[in-house]
Amino acid sequence: MENGFLSIILHAHLPYVRHPEHDSFFEENWLFEAITECYVPLIAVLDRLHEDKVKYRLTLSLSPPLITMLRDELLIERYLNYLNKRIELAEQEIIRTHNQHEYHRLANFYLNFFQDTLDTYKNQYKCDLLSALIKHQSAGKLELITTAATHGFLPALSVSETAVRNQVNIGIETFKTNFGFAPSGFWLPECAYYPGLETVLADAGIGYFFVDTHAITGASEPPISGAYAPLDCGNGVAAFGRDPESSKQVWSSKEGYPGDYDYREYYSDIGFDLDLDYIAPYILNGKTRINTGIKYHRVTGGDKPKEIYQPKQALAKAKQHAQDFIDKRQQQIDELSRTMDRPPIIVAPYDAELFGHWWFEGPAWLEQVLRLASDTVNVVETVSCGDYLKLQTSHQIATPSASTWGDQGYSSYWINEENDWIYPFLHQAEEEMEKLATDLRGLAVSPLQERALNQAARSLLLAQASDWPFIMKSGTTRDYARKRITEHLARFNYLHDSIRKNNINERYLLALEIMDNIFPEIDFRDFTKCNNPKN
């Protein structure tokens, strides 16, 4: 019998941001930065592990908005422009720093980094990162899963079972369309669970999902194995709990690895540090300072002046921290296996964007962790949660408690004084969409009416995204978050009224279809109010 297992899950998600009505748009940079600093480096890690025949298993959850944006021709074109501008800036930095040895060395480092990114993205994978992930899934090293259609906060939407079912089902259908197979696992947005959600997941063909630790420890029955074995929710769907120790080591900015003084300082960027006249061509509208991705300093620590970033030193520290992580997982497994009747599984879920974007050395750390875990002298073996369910077929039956992985463990980050005003409007829109679909289901509708009905459903789904209430609470780009919510609701209300009055403006409808072109196969009939929209 194996001593124990480690399951690392990366959740890759960004809100759907696409603005063809503008020549450029600041929030689209969220995607461009993530591709450059997170997704391409992650794929490079997988490529190296594959070339070296390293035995590993990693789980990657991809949200439908991210899947859609990664294959959007407009955003691909804009990303290439973004990357070429970064290369141009790095070349300018090499000239500017020619008399500053340490900065000059780093300018060359960034030029190579951006050029390598462009080569991998454009030449190796032909601007299609999903094809790279499919390659590693097919090789048996990567398990790909997905999440809700627009990352809706499901507990807040659960006043309508139809809303929850559509978030789940449309998310899965988007994944199947792009990858050609159905996912066995499902990432609950914000790890937000409420009792009964497992029924929706079972109906959608999902075998397992993830929750925070207290969802397991506070379950309807005391968990015999704590958070180190899944619970069967009573219908064959398994709930896996997050391990708090491995989470703290990686997530915590104070006690975790990313806060180490040798790592690159995220908040020191030349977009904010250099003279405006010089940096103007590479920031927003030549006036508003933004991150450029060129950062010359390391964390250093405390209030000390920031020291120069040393990439080789940082890489060595990442390897050291990877060994520490594996050592601690071995210690956990040794202790847990003494009292458990099955091999423990340590579930370590993280936001994918932490690796490379917020923690620049994160991909290097992850690569070393997977290499170390593949070493036969270690008792740690990496698996997916799907793998574990095949190895262990009998599980304790209990219902997890309502929970999220957000601050304080429940819903306060997504429902509070900053954002609670949105939910009555969302519920009303959902109710109106259900009435429309119910009234018209089975009746003949014109092609124009069907287009308007489907676009109304898209607007509703986009308004339900959990990103907007999160941003309203966190304080970053609050105005944009409010604008997105109100715009999607306004578009829904306009389409709803136009359909009811049989007065659809095709030109305006076409404009909305161009702007919000997600979920091309959506069917308004699935929004009929019933226990299962497909029946």
C-alpha positions as CSV (number, residue, x, y, z in Angstrom):
1,M,0.0,0.0,0.0
2,E,1.2,3.5,-0.9
3,N,2.2,5.7,2.0
4,G,0.3,8.7,0.8
5,F,-0.4,11.1,-2.0
6,L,-0.1,14.7,-2.9
7,S,-2.7,16.3,-5.3
8,I,-1.8,19.8,-6.6
9,I,-4.6,21.6,-8.3
10,L,-4.1,24.9,-10.1
11,H,-7.3,26.9,-10.9
12,A,-6.9,29.2,-13.9
13,H,-9.6,31.8,-14.2
14,L,-9.9,35.4,-15.4
15,P,-13.1,37.4,-15.9
16,Y,-14.4,37.7,-19.4
17,V,-12.9,41.0,-20.6
18,R,-13.1,41.7,-24.3
19,H,-13.8,45.2,-25.7
20,P,-13.8,45.3,-29.5
21,E,-15.5,48.7,-29.3
22,H,-12.2,50.2,-28.1
23,D,-8.8,50.1,-29.8
24,S,-7.2,49.0,-26.6
25,F,-8.6,48.4,-23.1
26,F,-6.7,48.4,-19.8
27,E,-8.4,45.4,-18.2
28,E,-7.5,43.2,-21.2
29,N,-4.0,43.4,-19.8
30,W,-5.1,41.0,-17.0
31,L,-5.2,38.3,-19.7
32,F,-2.0,39.4,-21.4
33,E,0.0,39.5,-18.1
34,A,-1.3,36.1,-17.1
35,I,-0.4,34.5,-20.5
36,T,3.1,36.0,-20.3
37,E,3.9,35.4,-16.6
38,C,1.8,32.3,-15.8
39,Y,0.3,30.2,-18.6
40,V,3.3,30.1,-21.0
41,P,5.8,29.5,-18.1
42,L,3.5,26.7,-16.8
43,I,3.4,25.1,-20.3
44,A,7.2,25.4,-20.5
45,V,7.4,23.5,-17.1
46,L,5.2,20.7,-18.5
47,D,7.3,20.5,-21.7
48,R,10.5,20.2,-19.7
49,L,9.0,17.5,-17.5
50,H,7.7,15.6,-20.5
51,E,11.1,15.8,-22.3
52,D,12.9,14.5,-19.1
53,K,10.3,11.7,-18.7
54,V,9.4,12.8,-15.2
55,K,6.6,10.8,-13.7
56,Y,4.1,13.3,-12.2
57,R,0.4,14.2,-12.1
58,L,-1.0,17.7,-11.9
59,T,-4.6,19.0,-12.1
60,L,-5.5,22.2,-14.0
61,S,-8.9,23.7,-13.8
62,L,-9.7,26.1,-16.7
63,S,-12.7,28.4,-16.5
64,P,-14.9,28.9,-19.6
65,P,-14.2,32.6,-19.8
66,L,-10.5,31.9,-19.9
67,I,-10.9,29.1,-22.4
68,T,-12.9,31.4,-24.7
69,M,-10.4,34.3,-24.4
70,L,-7.4,32.1,-25.1
71,R,-9.0,31.2,-28.5
72,D,-10.4,34.6,-29.4
73,E,-8.8,36.0,-32.5
74,L,-9.1,39.7,-31.5
75,L,-7.4,39.0,-28.1
76,I,-4.7,36.9,-29.7
77,E,-3.9,39.8,-32.1
78,R,-3.9,42.2,-29.2
79,Y,-1.7,40.0,-27.1
80,L,0.9,39.7,-29.9
81,N,0.9,43.5,-30.0
82,Y,1.3,43.6,-26.2
83,L,4.2,41.2,-26.3
84,N,6.0,43.1,-29.1
85,K,5.7,46.3,-27.1
86,R,7.3,44.6,-24.1
87,I,10.1,43.4,-26.3
88,E,10.6,47.0,-27.6
89,L,10.6,48.3,-24.0
90,A,13.2,45.8,-22.9
91,E,15.4,46.8,-25.9
92,Q,15.0,50.4,-24.8
93,E,16.0,49.4,-21.2
94,I,19.1,47.7,-22.5
95,I,20.2,51.0,-24.0
96,R,19.1,53.1,-21.0
97,T,20.9,51.0,-18.5
98,H,24.2,50.4,-20.4
99,N,26.2,52.1,-17.7
100,Q,24.3,50.3,-14.8
101,H,25.7,46.8,-14.8
102,E,23.1,45.1,-12.5
103,Y,20.1,46.8,-14.2
104,H,21.6,46.2,-17.7
105,R,21.9,42.5,-16.9
106,L,18.3,42.4,-15.8
107,A,17.2,44.3,-18.9
108,N,18.8,41.6,-21.0
109,F,17.1,39.0,-18.8
110,Y,13.7,40.5,-19.5
111,L,14.4,40.8,-23.2
112,N,15.2,37.1,-23.4
113,F,12.1,36.3,-21.3
114,F,9.7,38.2,-23.6
115,Q,11.4,36.8,-26.7
116,D,11.2,33.2,-25.4
117,T,7.5,33.8,-24.6
118,L,6.8,35.0,-28.1
119,D,8.6,32.1,-29.6
120,T,6.7,29.5,-27.5
121,Y,3.4,31.2,-28.0
122,K,3.6,32.1,-31.7
123,N,6.0,29.6,-33.2
124,Q,5.7,26.5,-31.1
125,Y,2.0,26.5,-30.2
126,K,0.7,28.7,-33.1
127,C,-1.1,31.1,-30.6
128,D,-3.2,28.1,-29.3
129,L,-2.2,27.3,-25.7
130,L,-5.1,24.9,-25.3
131,S,-3.5,22.6,-27.8
132,A,-0.4,22.5,-25.5
133,L,-2.5,21.5,-22.6
134,I,-4.3,18.9,-24.6
135,K,-0.9,17.4,-25.5
136,H,-0.1,16.9,-21.8
137,Q,-3.5,15.6,-20.9
138,S,-3.2,13.0,-23.7
139,A,0.3,12.0,-22.3
140,G,-1.4,11.2,-19.0
141,K,0.5,13.7,-16.9
142,L,-2.1,16.5,-16.7
143,E,-5.8,16.2,-15.6
144,L,-7.9,19.0,-17.0
145,I,-11.1,20.0,-15.4
146,T,-13.4,23.1,-15.4
147,T,-15.7,25.3,-13.4
148,A,-19.0,27.2,-13.8
149,A,-19.9,29.1,-17.0
150,T,-18.9,32.6,-15.8
151,H,-17.5,31.6,-12.4
152,G,-20.8,32.5,-10.7
153,F,-21.0,32.5,-6.9
154,L,-23.3,29.5,-6.7
155,P,-24.6,29.9,-3.1
156,A,-25.9,33.4,-3.9
157,L,-27.5,32.1,-7.2
158,S,-29.1,29.1,-5.5
159,V,-32.4,30.8,-5.0
160,S,-32.9,29.5,-8.6
161,E,-31.9,26.0,-9.2
162,T,-32.1,26.8,-12.9
163,A,-29.4,29.4,-12.5
164,V,-27.0,27.0,-10.8
165,R,-27.7,24.2,-13.3
166,N,-26.9,26.5,-16.2
167,Q,-23.7,27.8,-14.6
168,V,-22.6,24.2,-14.2
169,N,-23.9,22.7,-17.4
170,I,-22.8,25.5,-19.7
171,G,-19.4,25.5,-18.1
172,I,-19.0,21.8,-18.8
173,E,-20.3,22.1,-22.4
174,T,-17.8,24.9,-23.1
175,F,-15.0,22.6,-21.8
176,K,-16.2,19.6,-23.9
177,T,-16.5,21.8,-27.1
178,N,-12.9,23.0,-26.7
179,F,-11.2,19.8,-25.4
180,G,-13.3,17.0,-26.9
181,F,-14.0,15.2,-23.6
182,A,-16.0,15.7,-20.4
183,P,-14.2,16.6,-17.2
184,S,-14.4,14.2,-14.3
185,G,-13.9,16.9,-11.7
186,F,-15.3,20.4,-11.1
187,W,-13.9,23.5,-9.4
188,L,-16.6,25.2,-7.5
189,P,-16.1,29.0,-8.0
190,E,-14.4,30.3,-4.8
191,C,-14.7,26.7,-3.5
192,A,-18.2,27.9,-2.5
193,Y,-20.4,24.9,-1.5
194,Y,-23.9,24.6,-0.2
195,P,-25.7,21.3,0.7
196,G,-27.6,20.0,-2.3
197,L,-25.1,21.3,-4.9
198,E,-23.7,17.8,-5.2
199,T,-27.1,16.8,-6.8
200,V,-26.5,19.3,-9.6
201,L,-23.0,18.0,-10.1
202,A,-24.0,14.4,-10.2
203,D,-26.7,15.2,-12.8
204,A,-23.9,16.8,-14.9
205,G,-21.7,13.7,-14.7
206,I,-19.2,15.2,-12.2
207,G,-17.3,12.8,-9.9
208,Y,-15.5,15.1,-7.5
209,F,-15.1,18.7,-6.4
210,F,-13.1,20.7,-3.9
211,V,-14.0,22.5,-0.7
212,D,-12.1,24.3,2.1
213,T,-11.0,22.4,5.2
214,H,-13.9,23.5,7.4
215,A,-16.4,22.1,4.9
216,I,-15.1,18.6,5.7
217,T,-14.4,19.1,9.5
218,G,-17.8,20.6,9.9
219,A,-19.6,17.9,7.8
220,S,-22.9,16.2,8.9
221,E,-20.8,13.4,10.3
222,P,-17.4,13.8,11.9
223,P,-14.8,12.9,9.2
224,I,-12.9,9.8,10.3
225,S,-9.8,10.8,8.3
226,G,-10.2,14.6,8.7
227,A,-9.5,16.5,5.5
228,Y,-7.1,13.8,4.2
229,A,-9.7,11.5,2.5
230,P,-12.7,12.5,0.5
231,L,-16.3,12.4,1.7
232,D,-19.0,10.7,-0.4
233,C,-21.9,13.2,-0.5
234,G,-24.3,10.3,-0.5
235,N,-24.7,10.2,-4.3
236,G,-21.3,9.0,-5.4
237,V,-19.9,12.5,-5.8
238,A,-16.8,13.1,-3.7
239,A,-15.8,16.2,-1.8
240,F,-12.0,16.8,-1.3
241,G,-10.9,19.2,1.4
242,R,-8.0,21.6,1.2
243,D,-5.0,20.9,3.4
244,P,-4.3,24.0,5.5
245,E,-0.6,23.4,6.0
246,S,0.4,23.2,2.4
247,S,-1.9,26.1,1.7
248,K,-0.3,28.4,4.2
249,Q,3.2,27.6,3.0
250,V,2.4,28.8,-0.5
251,W,-0.4,31.3,0.0
252,S,0.7,33.4,2.9
253,S,2.6,36.5,1.9
254,K,4.2,36.7,5.4
255,E,4.8,33.1,6.5
256,G,4.8,31.5,3.0
257,Y,7.5,31.1,0.4
258,P,6.5,34.0,-1.9
259,G,7.4,36.6,0.7
260,D,11.0,35.5,0.9
261,Y,13.5,38.3,0.5
262,D,15.2,36.7,-2.5
263,Y,12.1,36.6,-4.7
264,R,11.1,39.2,-7.2
265,E,9.1,42.1,-5.8
266,Y,5.8,42.4,-7.7
267,Y,5.1,46.0,-6.7
268,S,8.4,47.4,-8.0
269,D,7.8,48.0,-11.7
270,I,9.4,50.5,-14.1
271,G,5.9,51.5,-15.2
272,F,5.6,53.3,-11.9
273,D,9.3,54.0,-11.2
274,L,10.6,55.7,-14.3
275,D,10.0,59.2,-15.7
276,L,6.6,59.6,-17.4
277,D,8.1,61.0,-20.6
278,Y,10.2,57.9,-21.0
279,I,7.7,55.3,-20.1
280,A,4.7,57.0,-21.8
281,P,4.6,54.8,-25.0
282,Y,4.3,51.7,-22.8
283,I,1.6,52.6,-20.4
284,L,-2.1,53.3,-20.6
285,N,-2.9,56.2,-23.0
286,G,0.6,57.6,-22.4
287,K,-0.6,58.9,-19.1
288,T,-1.8,56.3,-16.6
289,R,1.0,54.3,-15.0
290,I,0.5,50.5,-15.2
291,N,2.7,47.4,-14.8
292,T,5.0,46.7,-17.6
293,G,6.4,43.4,-16.3
294,I,9.9,44.7,-16.0
295,K,10.8,44.7,-12.3
296,Y,14.3,45.2,-11.1
297,H,14.1,44.6,-7.3
298,R,13.6,41.7,-4.9
299,V,11.3,41.6,-1.9
300,T,14.2,42.4,0.5
301,G,11.9,42.5,3.5
302,G,10.7,45.1,6.0
303,D,11.1,48.8,5.3
304,K,14.6,48.3,3.9
305,P,15.5,49.9,0.5
306,K,14.8,47.3,-2.2
307,E,17.8,45.4,-3.3
308,I,18.5,44.4,-6.9
309,Y,16.8,41.2,-8.1
310,Q,19.2,38.2,-8.6
311,P,17.4,35.6,-10.8
312,K,20.0,32.8,-10.1
313,Q,19.7,33.4,-6.4
314,A,15.9,33.4,-6.6
315,L,16.0,30.1,-8.6
316,A,18.2,28.5,-6.0
317,K,15.8,29.6,-3.2
318,A,12.8,28.2,-5.2
319,K,14.6,24.8,-5.3
320,Q,15.3,25.0,-1.6
321,H,11.7,25.8,-0.9
322,A,10.5,23.0,-3.1
323,Q,12.6,20.5,-1.0
324,D,11.1,22.0,2.2
325,F,7.6,21.6,0.8
326,I,8.2,17.9,-0.1
327,D,9.9,17.2,3.3
328,K,6.9,18.6,5.1
329,R,4.5,16.6,3.0
330,Q,6.5,13.5,3.8
331,Q,6.3,14.3,7.5
332,Q,2.5,14.8,7.2
333,I,2.0,11.5,5.4
334,D,4.2,9.6,7.9
335,E,2.1,11.0,10.8
336,L,-1.3,10.5,9.1
337,S,-0.7,7.0,7.8
338,R,-0.2,5.8,11.3
339,T,-3.8,6.4,12.2
340,M,-5.7,6.1,8.9
341,D,-7.1,3.0,7.3
342,R,-6.1,4.2,3.8
343,P,-3.3,6.3,2.2
344,P,-3.9,9.9,3.0
345,I,-4.3,12.4,0.2
346,I,-3.0,15.9,0.7
347,V,-5.0,18.3,-1.4
348,A,-3.2,21.5,-2.3
349,P,-5.3,23.8,-4.5
350,Y,-4.1,27.2,-5.6
351,D,-5.0,30.0,-8.1
352,A,-2.8,29.3,-11.1
353,E,-2.1,33.1,-11.5
354,L,-0.1,33.0,-8.2
355,F,2.5,31.0,-10.1
356,G,4.5,33.5,-12.2
357,H,2.3,36.5,-12.0
358,W,2.3,37.3,-8.2
359,W,5.1,34.9,-7.4
360,F,7.5,35.1,-10.4
361,E,9.5,32.0,-9.3
362,G,6.3,30.0,-8.7
363,P,6.6,27.9,-11.9
364,A,10.2,27.0,-11.1
365,W,9.2,26.0,-7.6
366,L,6.3,23.9,-9.0
367,E,8.6,22.2,-11.5
368,Q,11.1,21.2,-8.7
369,V,8.3,20.0,-6.5
370,L,7.0,17.6,-9.2
371,R,10.6,16.4,-9.9
372,L,11.3,15.7,-6.3
373,A,7.9,13.9,-5.8
374,S,8.8,11.6,-8.8
375,D,12.0,10.5,-7.0
376,T,11.5,6.9,-5.8
377,V,13.2,7.6,-2.5
378,N,10.3,9.9,-1.5
379,V,7.0,8.5,0.0
380,V,5.1,11.3,-1.7
381,E,3.4,10.5,-5.0
382,T,1.5,13.0,-7.0
383,V,-1.9,12.0,-8.2
384,S,-5.1,13.7,-9.3
385,C,-8.2,13.4,-7.2
386,G,-9.7,11.4,-10.0
387,D,-6.8,9.0,-9.7
388,Y,-7.4,8.6,-5.9
389,L,-11.0,7.7,-6.4
390,K,-10.0,4.9,-8.7
391,L,-7.5,3.6,-6.1
392,Q,-9.9,3.9,-3.2
393,T,-13.5,3.0,-4.1
394,S,-15.2,3.2,-0.7
395,H,-15.6,6.4,1.2
396,Q,-17.3,7.8,4.3
397,I,-20.7,9.2,3.5
398,A,-21.4,12.7,4.9
399,T,-22.6,16.1,3.6
400,P,-20.0,18.9,3.8
401,S,-21.0,22.1,5.5
402,A,-21.7,25.3,3.6
403,S,-18.4,27.2,3.1
404,T,-16.0,29.0,0.8
405,W,-12.2,29.4,0.7
406,G,-12.6,33.2,1.1
407,D,-11.8,35.4,4.0
408,Q,-13.5,34.0,7.2
409,G,-14.5,30.9,5.3
410,Y,-18.0,31.8,4.2
411,S,-19.8,34.3,1.9
412,S,-18.9,37.6,3.4
413,Y,-16.5,38.6,0.7
414,W,-19.1,38.2,-2.1
415,I,-22.1,39.4,-0.1
416,N,-21.5,42.5,1.9
417,E,-22.2,46.2,2.2
418,E,-20.1,47.0,-0.9
419,N,-21.9,44.6,-3.3
420,D,-25.1,43.2,-1.8
421,W,-27.2,45.6,-3.9
422,I,-26.5,43.5,-7.1
423,Y,-28.3,40.3,-6.0
424,P,-31.9,41.5,-6.1
425,F,-31.2,42.6,-9.7
426,L,-29.6,39.3,-10.6
427,H,-32.4,37.3,-9.1
428,Q,-35.0,39.4,-10.9
429,A,-33.2,39.0,-14.2
430,E,-33.0,35.3,-13.7
431,E,-36.7,35.1,-12.9
432,E,-37.5,37.1,-16.0
433,M,-35.2,34.9,-18.1
434,E,-37.0,31.8,-16.8
435,K,-40.4,33.3,-17.6
436,L,-39.3,34.1,-21.1
437,A,-37.9,30.7,-21.7
438,T,-40.9,29.0,-20.2
439,D,-43.4,31.1,-22.1
440,L,-41.7,30.5,-25.5
441,R,-40.5,26.9,-25.1
442,G,-42.3,24.7,-27.6
443,L,-43.5,27.7,-29.6
444,A,-42.1,28.7,-33.0
445,V,-39.7,31.7,-32.7
446,S,-38.2,33.5,-35.5
447,P,-34.4,33.4,-36.1
448,L,-34.1,37.0,-34.9
449,Q,-36.1,36.3,-31.7
450,E,-33.9,33.2,-31.0
451,R,-30.8,35.3,-31.4
452,A,-32.1,37.9,-29.0
453,L,-33.2,35.2,-26.5
454,N,-29.8,33.6,-26.6
455,Q,-28.0,37.0,-26.2
456,A,-30.2,37.8,-23.2
457,A,-29.0,34.5,-21.7
458,R,-25.4,35.4,-22.3
459,S,-25.9,38.8,-20.7
460,L,-27.4,37.2,-17.6
461,L,-24.6,34.7,-17.3
462,L,-22.0,37.5,-17.6
463,A,-23.7,39.5,-15.0
464,Q,-23.6,36.5,-12.6
465,A,-19.7,36.3,-12.5
466,S,-18.2,36.2,-9.0
467,D,-15.4,38.5,-10.1
468,W,-17.4,41.7,-10.0
469,P,-18.6,41.5,-6.3
470,F,-15.1,40.3,-5.3
471,I,-13.5,43.4,-7.0
472,M,-16.1,45.7,-5.4
473,K,-15.0,44.4,-2.0
474,S,-11.3,44.2,-2.6
475,G,-11.1,47.8,-3.8
476,T,-9.3,47.2,-7.1
477,T,-10.9,48.8,-10.2
478,R,-14.2,49.1,-8.4
479,D,-15.7,51.4,-11.0
480,Y,-15.0,48.9,-13.7
481,A,-16.7,46.1,-11.7
482,R,-19.8,48.2,-11.1
483,K,-19.9,49.2,-14.8
484,R,-19.7,45.6,-16.0
485,I,-22.5,44.5,-13.7
486,T,-24.8,47.4,-14.7
487,E,-24.0,47.1,-18.4
488,H,-24.8,43.4,-18.5
489,L,-28.0,43.8,-16.6
490,A,-28.9,46.8,-18.8
491,R,-28.3,44.7,-21.9
492,F,-30.4,41.9,-20.5
493,N,-33.3,44.3,-19.6
494,Y,-33.2,45.9,-23.1
495,L,-33.3,42.5,-24.8
496,H,-36.0,41.2,-22.5
497,D,-38.2,44.2,-23.2
498,S,-37.5,44.1,-26.9
499,I,-38.5,40.4,-27.0
500,R,-41.7,41.0,-25.0
501,K,-42.7,43.9,-27.2
502,N,-41.6,42.1,-30.4
503,N,-39.6,45.1,-31.3
504,I,-36.0,43.8,-31.7
505,N,-33.4,46.2,-33.2
506,E,-31.3,43.8,-35.2
507,R,-28.4,46.3,-35.6
508,Y,-28.1,46.8,-31.8
509,L,-28.5,43.0,-31.3
510,L,-25.6,42.4,-33.7
511,A,-23.5,44.9,-31.7
512,L,-24.2,43.0,-28.5
513,E,-23.4,39.7,-30.2
514,I,-20.0,41.1,-31.4
515,M,-19.1,42.5,-27.9
516,D,-20.3,39.5,-25.9
517,N,-19.6,36.6,-28.2
518,I,-19.1,33.9,-25.5
519,F,-21.0,30.6,-25.5
520,P,-21.8,30.3,-29.2
521,E,-23.9,27.2,-28.7
522,I,-26.1,28.6,-25.9
523,D,-29.8,27.7,-26.0
524,F,-32.3,29.9,-24.2
525,R,-34.6,26.9,-23.8
526,D,-32.2,25.6,-21.1
527,F,-33.3,28.5,-18.9
528,T,-36.9,27.1,-18.5
529,K,-37.8,26.9,-14.9
530,C,-37.8,23.2,-14.0
531,N,-35.7,20.7,-12.1
532,N,-33.6,19.8,-15.1
533,P,-33.7,22.1,-18.1
534,K,-32.7,19.3,-20.4
535,N,-36.0,17.4,-19.7
